[in-house]
């Protein structure tokens, strides 16, 4: 592992740097990555942010978004940049499988690999790790990395603040999750002082839906929501045909699982979607219920205790049946 002094020395002169983040990046993935990007270009580095896939349209307003390279749309250039990089920053993920085919390119690279992440059980592929499962967002850790680890708080500006505030806001559920402690609020206040327009950021992320997305949300809640009171669980299932009917694009399903969790008395919510290649699951829970345990044990995934995801190679019907069947094993916890 690199020491912080060695990393500081490495970053003291211009380097070729790649930043990457997880498949189907969310607000924290893009906010933390673009925040770090805005810092590094100020320092004179040659930086490229490469995402494994596309990401939601409601994040395209973020500063420097035009500089993002999407791997699936330009594999040749992405591969060249990874091969030429001296440093690769890996943000908001800790296993290379989370960046799909890009993961093997990163693994094979001779670059120093820097992980900044807050998920459980990191894979040992990195040379420097700024990691804490107690952080509410990777963006919080990027703030800490710049300000405290590197001692470079003077380089913070409005673009960095805007990106990092977006990451913290989205991954903390607009500051309502347990992980949004006093330290997170102090960071948010500092970011606002630096120029982050909190009201505008919230509007651009949460009040920027397409008509199709709103109609799809209404359909999910009126027709697809199933409440299993015997397990304090709510489930929403969606087929490929329904996704096509409402012309759903990346980002349109973001956050829908939280509506199921908001039903009075519900302790576990599942959003189960039939995709082209797999069935994807998104779980949310309250209190001490381990949503991540279910995803890891049964659905090839993982995540945080109260927010986790996974997938199944079974069809949609069988996946839903499997999910409902396992609830009996957790009945005591769900009814507490």
C-alpha positions as a Markdown table, in Angstrom:
| # | Residue | x | y | z |
|---|---|---|---|---|
| 1 | Unk | 0.0 | 0.0 | 0.0 |
| 2 | Unk | 1.1 | 3.6 | -0.7 |
| 3 | Unk | 1.5 | 5.9 | 2.3 |
| 4 | Unk | -0.3 | 9.2 | 2.3 |
| 5 | Unk | 3.1 | 11.0 | 1.9 |
| 6 | Unk | 3.9 | 8.9 | -1.1 |
| 7 | Unk | 0.5 | 9.6 | -2.6 |
| 8 | Unk | 1.0 | 13.4 | -2.0 |
| 9 | Unk | 4.4 | 13.2 | -3.7 |
| 10 | Unk | 2.9 | 11.4 | -6.6 |
| 11 | Unk | 0.1 | 14.0 | -7.0 |
| 12 | Unk | 2.6 | 16.9 | -6.7 |
| 13 | Unk | 3.4 | 16.7 | -10.4 |
| 14 | Unk | 1.0 | 16.4 | -13.4 |
| 15 | Unk | 0.0 | 12.8 | -14.0 |
| 16 | Unk | -2.3 | 11.0 | -16.5 |
| 17 | Unk | -5.2 | 10.0 | -14.3 |
| 18 | Unk | -8.4 | 8.0 | -14.9 |
| 19 | Unk | -11.4 | 8.2 | -12.6 |
| 20 | Unk | -14.0 | 5.5 | -12.8 |
| 21 | Unk | -17.1 | 4.5 | -10.8 |
| 22 | Unk | -19.7 | 1.7 | -10.7 |
| 23 | Unk | -22.1 | 0.4 | -13.4 |
| 24 | Unk | -25.2 | 2.6 | -13.9 |
| 25 | Unk | -23.8 | 5.4 | -11.8 |
| 26 | Unk | -26.1 | 7.2 | -9.4 |
| 27 | Unk | -25.9 | 10.6 | -7.8 |
| 28 | Unk | -23.1 | 9.7 | -5.4 |
| 29 | Unk | -21.1 | 7.9 | -8.0 |
| 30 | Unk | -21.2 | 10.9 | -10.4 |
| 31 | Unk | -21.1 | 13.6 | -7.7 |
| 32 | Unk | -18.0 | 12.1 | -6.0 |
| 33 | Unk | -16.3 | 11.4 | -9.4 |
| 34 | Unk | -16.9 | 14.8 | -10.9 |
| 35 | Unk | -16.0 | 16.5 | -7.6 |
| 36 | Unk | -12.6 | 14.7 | -7.6 |
| 37 | Unk | -12.2 | 15.5 | -11.3 |
| 38 | Unk | -12.8 | 19.2 | -10.7 |
| 39 | Unk | -10.1 | 19.1 | -8.0 |
| 40 | Unk | -7.5 | 17.2 | -10.0 |
| 41 | Unk | -7.8 | 19.4 | -13.1 |
| 42 | Unk | -7.1 | 22.4 | -10.9 |
| 43 | Unk | -3.9 | 20.7 | -9.9 |
| 44 | Unk | -2.8 | 20.5 | -13.5 |
| 45 | Unk | -3.3 | 16.7 | -14.0 |
| 46 | Unk | -4.5 | 15.2 | -17.3 |
| 47 | Unk | -7.8 | 13.6 | -16.1 |
| 48 | Unk | -10.5 | 11.6 | -17.7 |
| 49 | Unk | -13.7 | 10.2 | -16.0 |
| 50 | Unk | -14.8 | 7.0 | -17.6 |
| 51 | Unk | -18.1 | 5.4 | -16.6 |
| 52 | Unk | -18.8 | 1.8 | -17.4 |
| 53 | Unk | -22.3 | 2.6 | -18.7 |
| 54 | Unk | -24.7 | 5.5 | -19.2 |
| 55 | Unk | -26.3 | 7.3 | -16.2 |
| 56 | Unk | -29.5 | 9.2 | -15.4 |
| 57 | Unk | -30.3 | 12.3 | -17.5 |
| 58 | Unk | -31.1 | 14.2 | -14.3 |
| 59 | Unk | -27.3 | 14.2 | -13.5 |
| 60 | Unk | -26.1 | 15.6 | -16.8 |
| 61 | Unk | -26.2 | 19.1 | -15.5 |
| 62 | Unk | -23.3 | 18.5 | -13.1 |
| 63 | Unk | -20.2 | 20.6 | -13.7 |
| 64 | Unk | -17.8 | 19.0 | -16.3 |
| 65 | Unk | -20.3 | 16.4 | -17.3 |
| 66 | Unk | -19.4 | 17.1 | -21.0 |
| 67 | Unk | -16.0 | 15.6 | -20.3 |
| 68 | Unk | -17.3 | 12.2 | -19.2 |
| 69 | Unk | -16.4 | 9.2 | -21.4 |
| 70 | Unk | -18.9 | 6.3 | -21.4 |
| 71 | Unk | -17.0 | 3.0 | -21.8 |
| 72 | Unk | -19.8 | 1.2 | -23.8 |
| 73 | Unk | -19.9 | 4.0 | -26.3 |
| 74 | Unk | -16.1 | 4.3 | -26.8 |
| 75 | Unk | -14.3 | 1.1 | -25.7 |
| 76 | Unk | -11.2 | 1.7 | -27.7 |
| 77 | Unk | -10.4 | 5.2 | -26.3 |
| 78 | Unk | -11.3 | 4.0 | -22.8 |
| 79 | Unk | -8.9 | 1.1 | -23.0 |
| 80 | Unk | -6.1 | 3.3 | -24.2 |
| 81 | Unk | -6.7 | 5.8 | -21.4 |
| 82 | Unk | -6.7 | 3.1 | -18.8 |
| 83 | Unk | -3.5 | 1.6 | -20.2 |
| 84 | Unk | -1.7 | 5.0 | -20.3 |
| 85 | Unk | -2.8 | 6.1 | -16.8 |
| 86 | Unk | -0.3 | 6.6 | -14.0 |
| 87 | Unk | -3.1 | 6.7 | -11.4 |
| 88 | Unk | -6.7 | 5.2 | -11.5 |
| 89 | Unk | -9.2 | 6.5 | -8.9 |
| 90 | Unk | -11.9 | 4.0 | -8.1 |
| 91 | Unk | -14.9 | 5.7 | -6.5 |
| 92 | Unk | -18.1 | 4.4 | -4.9 |
| 93 | Unk | -17.2 | 0.7 | -5.5 |
| 94 | Unk | -14.8 | -1.8 | -4.1 |
| 95 | Unk | -14.8 | -4.8 | -6.3 |
| 96 | Unk | -13.8 | -4.7 | -10.0 |
| 97 | Unk | -16.8 | -6.7 | -11.0 |
| 98 | Unk | -18.9 | -3.6 | -10.3 |
| 99 | Unk | -17.4 | -1.9 | -13.4 |
| 100 | Unk | -18.1 | -4.8 | -15.8 |
| 101 | Unk | -15.6 | -5.3 | -18.7 |
| 102 | Unk | -13.8 | -2.2 | -17.6 |
| 103 | Unk | -12.8 | -4.0 | -14.4 |
| 104 | Unk | -10.4 | -6.4 | -16.2 |
| 105 | Unk | -8.7 | -3.4 | -17.9 |
| 106 | Unk | -8.2 | -1.7 | -14.6 |
| 107 | Unk | -6.9 | -4.9 | -13.0 |
| 108 | Unk | -4.3 | -5.4 | -15.8 |
| 109 | Unk | -3.2 | -1.7 | -15.6 |
| 110 | Unk | 0.2 | -0.9 | -14.1 |
| 111 | Unk | -1.3 | 2.4 | -12.7 |
| 112 | Unk | -1.5 | 3.1 | -9.0 |
| 113 | Unk | -5.1 | 2.3 | -8.0 |
| 114 | Unk | -6.7 | 4.5 | -5.4 |
| 115 | Unk | -10.0 | 3.4 | -3.8 |
| 116 | Unk | -12.4 | 5.8 | -2.2 |
| 117 | Unk | -15.5 | 3.9 | -1.0 |
| 118 | Unk | -18.0 | 3.2 | 1.8 |
| 119 | Unk | -19.2 | -0.3 | 1.0 |
| 120 | Unk | -18.6 | -3.5 | 2.9 |
| 121 | Unk | -15.9 | -6.1 | 2.1 |
| 122 | Unk | -13.5 | -4.4 | -0.3 |
| 123 | Unk | -11.5 | -6.5 | -2.8 |
| 124 | Unk | -7.7 | -6.2 | -2.5 |
| 125 | Unk | -6.9 | -4.6 | -5.9 |
| 126 | Unk | -5.9 | -1.1 | -4.7 |
| 127 | Unk | -2.6 | 0.6 | -3.7 |
| 128 | Unk | -4.2 | 3.2 | -1.5 |
| 129 | Unk | -7.6 | 3.0 | 0.3 |
| 130 | Unk | -9.7 | 5.8 | 1.8 |
| 131 | Unk | -12.6 | 3.7 | 3.0 |
| 132 | Unk | -15.2 | 3.8 | 5.7 |
| 133 | Unk | -18.5 | 2.0 | 6.0 |
| 134 | Unk | -19.6 | 4.7 | 8.4 |
| 135 | Unk | -19.6 | 7.4 | 5.7 |
| 136 | Unk | -23.0 | 8.2 | 4.3 |
| 137 | Unk | -21.6 | 8.7 | 0.7 |
| 138 | Unk | -18.4 | 8.3 | -1.3 |
| 139 | Unk | -18.7 | 12.1 | -1.8 |
| 140 | Unk | -18.2 | 12.6 | 1.9 |
| 141 | Unk | -15.0 | 10.6 | 1.7 |
| 142 | Unk | -13.8 | 12.6 | -1.3 |
| 143 | Unk | -14.3 | 15.8 | 0.7 |
| 144 | Unk | -12.4 | 14.2 | 3.6 |
| 145 | Unk | -9.7 | 13.0 | 1.2 |
| 146 | Unk | -9.1 | 16.5 | -0.3 |
| 147 | Unk | -9.5 | 18.5 | 2.8 |
| 148 | Unk | -8.0 | 16.3 | 5.5 |
| 149 | Unk | -5.9 | 13.5 | 3.8 |
| 150 | Unk | -4.3 | 15.8 | 1.3 |
| 151 | Unk | -4.6 | 19.0 | 3.3 |
| 152 | Unk | -5.8 | 20.9 | 0.2 |
| 153 | Unk | -9.0 | 22.5 | 1.4 |
| 154 | Unk | -7.9 | 25.8 | -0.1 |
| 155 | Unk | -8.5 | 24.2 | -3.6 |
| 156 | Unk | -12.1 | 23.6 | -2.9 |
| 157 | Unk | -14.4 | 25.7 | -5.2 |
| 158 | Unk | -18.0 | 25.9 | -6.3 |
| 159 | Unk | -17.8 | 23.2 | -8.9 |
| 160 | Unk | -16.3 | 20.7 | -6.4 |
| 161 | Unk | -18.8 | 21.7 | -3.8 |
| 162 | Unk | -21.8 | 21.3 | -6.1 |
| 163 | Unk | -20.7 | 17.8 | -7.1 |
| 164 | Unk | -20.0 | 16.6 | -3.6 |
| 165 | Unk | -23.2 | 18.1 | -2.2 |
| 166 | Unk | -25.1 | 16.2 | -4.9 |
| 167 | Unk | -23.4 | 13.0 | -3.9 |
| 168 | Unk | -24.1 | 13.4 | -0.2 |
| 169 | Unk | -27.7 | 14.6 | -0.7 |
| 170 | Unk | -28.6 | 11.6 | -2.9 |
| 171 | Unk | -26.9 | 8.9 | -0.9 |
| 172 | Unk | -28.2 | 10.2 | 2.4 |
| 173 | Unk | -31.8 | 10.3 | 1.1 |
| 174 | Unk | -31.8 | 14.1 | 1.3 |
| 175 | Unk | -30.2 | 13.9 | 4.8 |
| 176 | Unk | -32.8 | 11.7 | 6.3 |
| 177 | Unk | -30.9 | 8.4 | 6.7 |
| 178 | Unk | -29.2 | 7.4 | 9.9 |
| 179 | Unk | -25.8 | 7.9 | 8.3 |
| 180 | Unk | -26.5 | 11.6 | 7.9 |
| 181 | Unk | -24.9 | 12.5 | 11.3 |
| 182 | Unk | -23.8 | 15.9 | 12.6 |
| 183 | Unk | -20.5 | 15.6 | 10.8 |
| 184 | Unk | -22.3 | 15.2 | 7.5 |
| 185 | Unk | -24.4 | 18.3 | 8.2 |
| 186 | Unk | -21.2 | 20.3 | 8.9 |
| 187 | Unk | -19.7 | 19.2 | 5.6 |
| 188 | Unk | -22.9 | 20.1 | 3.8 |
| 189 | Unk | -22.8 | 23.6 | 5.5 |
| 190 | Unk | -19.2 | 24.0 | 4.3 |
| 191 | Unk | -20.1 | 23.0 | 0.8 |
| 192 | Unk | -22.9 | 25.6 | 0.8 |
| 193 | Unk | -20.5 | 28.2 | 2.0 |
| 194 | Unk | -18.3 | 27.3 | -0.9 |
| 195 | Unk | -21.1 | 27.9 | -3.4 |
| 196 | Unk | -23.2 | 24.8 | -3.6 |
| 197 | Unk | -26.8 | 26.0 | -4.2 |
| 198 | Unk | -28.6 | 23.4 | -2.2 |
| 199 | Unk | -32.1 | 24.4 | -3.3 |
| 200 | Unk | -31.1 | 24.3 | -7.0 |
| 201 | Unk | -29.3 | 21.0 | -6.7 |
| 202 | Unk | -32.4 | 19.4 | -5.1 |
| 203 | Unk | -34.6 | 20.8 | -7.8 |
| 204 | Unk | -32.4 | 19.6 | -10.7 |
| 205 | Unk | -32.2 | 16.0 | -9.2 |
| 206 | Unk | -35.7 | 15.5 | -7.8 |
| 207 | Unk | -38.0 | 17.9 | -9.7 |
| 208 | Unk | -36.7 | 17.1 | -13.2 |
| 209 | Unk | -38.8 | 14.1 | -14.2 |
| 210 | Unk | -40.1 | 13.3 | -17.7 |
| 211 | Unk | -43.8 | 12.8 | -18.2 |
| 212 | Unk | -43.2 | 9.1 | -19.0 |
| 213 | Unk | -41.4 | 8.7 | -15.7 |
| 214 | Unk | -44.2 | 10.2 | -13.6 |
| 215 | Unk | -46.8 | 8.1 | -15.4 |
| 216 | Unk | -44.7 | 5.0 | -14.8 |
| 217 | Unk | -44.4 | 5.9 | -11.1 |
| 218 | Unk | -48.2 | 6.2 | -10.9 |
| 219 | Unk | -48.6 | 2.9 | -12.6 |
| 220 | Unk | -46.2 | 1.2 | -10.3 |
| 221 | Unk | -48.0 | 2.5 | -7.2 |
| 222 | Unk | -51.5 | 1.9 | -8.4 |
| 223 | Unk | -51.1 | -1.4 | -10.2 |
| 224 | Unk | -47.9 | -3.1 | -9.2 |
| 225 | Unk | -47.5 | -2.5 | -5.4 |
| 226 | Unk | -48.1 | -5.6 | -3.3 |
| 227 | Unk | -48.2 | -5.2 | 0.5 |
| 228 | Unk | -47.4 | -8.4 | 2.5 |
| 229 | Unk | -48.6 | -7.4 | 5.9 |
| 230 | Unk | -47.7 | -10.8 | 7.4 |
| 231 | Unk | -44.1 | -9.9 | 6.8 |
| 232 | Unk | -44.2 | -6.1 | 7.0 |
| 233 | Unk | -42.9 | -6.1 | 3.4 |
| 234 | Unk | -43.9 | -4.4 | 0.2 |
| 235 | Unk | -43.0 | -5.5 | -3.3 |
| 236 | Unk | -43.1 | -3.8 | -6.7 |
| 237 | Unk | -42.4 | -5.9 | -9.8 |
| 238 | Unk | -42.0 | -4.6 | -13.3 |
| 239 | Unk | -41.8 | -6.6 | -16.6 |
| 240 | Unk | -39.7 | -5.7 | -19.7 |
| 241 | Unk | -43.0 | -5.1 | -21.5 |
| 242 | Unk | -44.0 | -2.5 | -18.9 |
| 243 | Unk | -40.6 | -0.8 | -19.1 |
| 244 | Unk | -41.0 | -0.5 | -22.9 |
| 245 | Unk | -44.6 | 0.6 | -22.7 |
| 246 | Unk | -43.6 | 3.7 | -20.7 |
| 247 | Unk | -40.3 | 4.2 | -22.6 |
| 248 | Unk | -38.3 | 3.9 | -19.5 |
| 249 | Unk | -34.6 | 5.0 | -19.7 |
| 250 | Unk | -31.7 | 5.0 | -17.3 |
| 251 | Unk | -32.6 | 6.8 | -14.1 |
| 252 | Unk | -36.4 | 6.5 | -14.5 |
| 253 | Unk | -36.6 | 3.7 | -11.9 |
| 254 | Unk | -34.4 | 5.5 | -9.4 |
| 255 | Unk | -35.9 | 5.8 | -6.0 |
| 256 | Unk | -39.2 | 4.0 | -6.7 |
| 257 | Unk | -38.4 | 1.4 | -4.1 |
| 258 | Unk | -38.5 | 4.1 | -1.4 |
| 259 | Unk | -42.2 | 4.7 | -2.1 |
| 260 | Unk | -42.8 | 1.1 | -1.2 |
| 261 | Unk | -40.8 | 1.5 | 2.0 |
| 262 | Unk | -42.8 | 4.6 | 2.9 |
| 263 | Unk | -46.0 | 2.6 | 3.4 |
| 264 | Unk | -47.0 | 2.7 | 7.1 |
| 265 | Unk | -45.6 | -0.3 | 9.0 |
| 266 | Unk | -43.3 | -1.6 | 6.2 |
| 267 | Unk | -39.9 | -2.7 | 7.3 |
| 268 | Unk | -38.6 | -4.2 | 4.0 |
| 269 | Unk | -39.3 | -3.0 | 0.4 |
| 270 | Unk | -38.3 | -4.7 | -2.8 |
| 271 | Unk | -38.3 | -3.4 | -6.4 |
| 272 | Unk | -37.8 | -6.3 | -8.8 |
| 273 | Unk | -37.3 | -5.5 | -12.5 |
| 274 | Unk | -37.1 | -7.8 | -15.5 |
| 275 | Unk | -34.2 | -6.6 | -17.6 |
| 276 | Unk | -32.9 | -7.9 | -20.9 |
| 277 | Unk | -30.3 | -10.3 | -19.5 |
| 278 | Unk | -31.2 | -10.6 | -15.8 |
| 279 | Unk | -33.8 | -9.8 | -13.1 |
| 280 | Unk | -32.5 | -7.0 | -10.9 |
| 281 | Unk | -33.5 | -6.4 | -7.3 |
| 282 | Unk | -33.3 | -3.3 | -5.2 |
| 283 | Unk | -34.0 | -3.6 | -1.5 |
| 284 | Unk | -34.5 | -1.0 | 1.2 |
| 285 | Unk | -35.2 | -1.6 | 4.9 |
| 286 | Unk | -35.6 | 0.3 | 8.2 |
| 287 | Unk | -33.9 | -0.2 | 11.5 |
| 288 | Unk | -31.6 | -3.1 | 11.9 |
| 289 | Unk | -33.0 | -5.3 | 9.2 |
| 290 | Unk | -30.2 | -6.6 | 7.0 |
| 291 | Unk | -31.3 | -6.0 | 3.4 |
| 292 | Unk | -27.7 | -6.6 | 2.3 |
| 293 | Unk | -27.7 | -10.0 | 3.8 |
| 294 | Unk | -30.6 | -11.1 | 1.6 |
| 295 | Unk | -28.9 | -9.7 | -1.5 |
| 296 | Unk | -25.6 | -11.3 | -0.7 |
| 297 | Unk | -27.0 | -14.7 | 0.3 |
| 298 | Unk | -29.6 | -15.2 | -2.3 |
| 299 | Unk | -29.2 | -12.7 | -5.2 |
| 300 | Unk | -25.5 | -12.3 | -6.1 |
| 301 | Unk | -25.3 | -8.9 | -4.6 |
| 302 | Unk | -24.8 | -6.9 | -1.4 |
| 303 | Unk | -24.6 | -3.3 | -0.3 |
| 304 | Unk | -25.5 | -1.4 | 2.9 |
| 305 | Unk | -27.6 | -2.8 | 5.7 |
| 306 | Unk | -30.6 | -0.6 | 4.7 |
| 307 | Unk | -29.9 | -0.3 | 1.0 |
| 308 | Unk | -28.8 | -3.2 | -1.2 |
| 309 | Unk | -29.1 | -4.7 | -4.6 |
| 310 | Unk | -28.6 | -7.9 | -6.5 |
| 311 | Unk | -29.7 | -9.9 | -9.5 |
| 312 | Unk | -31.1 | -13.3 | -10.5 |
| 313 | Unk | -30.6 | -15.5 | -13.6 |
| 314 | Unk | -34.1 | -16.9 | -13.0 |
| 315 | Unk | -37.1 | -15.5 | -14.8 |
| 316 | Unk | -39.2 | -12.8 | -13.1 |
| 317 | Unk | -41.9 | -15.1 | -11.8 |
| 318 | Unk | -39.4 | -17.5 | -10.2 |
| 319 | Unk | -37.3 | -14.6 | -8.7 |
| 320 | Unk | -40.4 | -13.1 | -7.1 |
| 321 | Unk | -41.4 | -16.4 | -5.7 |
| 322 | Unk | -37.9 | -17.0 | -4.3 |
| 323 | Unk | -37.9 | -13.6 | -2.6 |
| 324 | Unk | -41.4 | -14.2 | -1.0 |
| 325 | Unk | -40.4 | -17.7 | 0.1 |
| 326 | Unk | -37.3 | -16.5 | 2.0 |
| 327 | Unk | -39.3 | -13.9 | 4.0 |
| 328 | Unk | -40.5 | -16.6 | 6.4 |
| 329 | Unk | -36.9 | -17.1 | 7.5 |
| 330 | Unk | -36.8 | -13.4 | 8.5 |
| 331 | Unk | -40.3 | -13.2 | 9.9 |
| 332 | Unk | -39.3 | -12.6 | 13.5 |
| 333 | Unk | -37.0 | -9.7 | 12.5 |
| 334 | Unk | -39.6 | -8.2 | 10.2 |
| 335 | Unk | -42.3 | -8.2 | 12.8 |
| 336 | Unk | -40.2 | -6.7 | 15.6 |
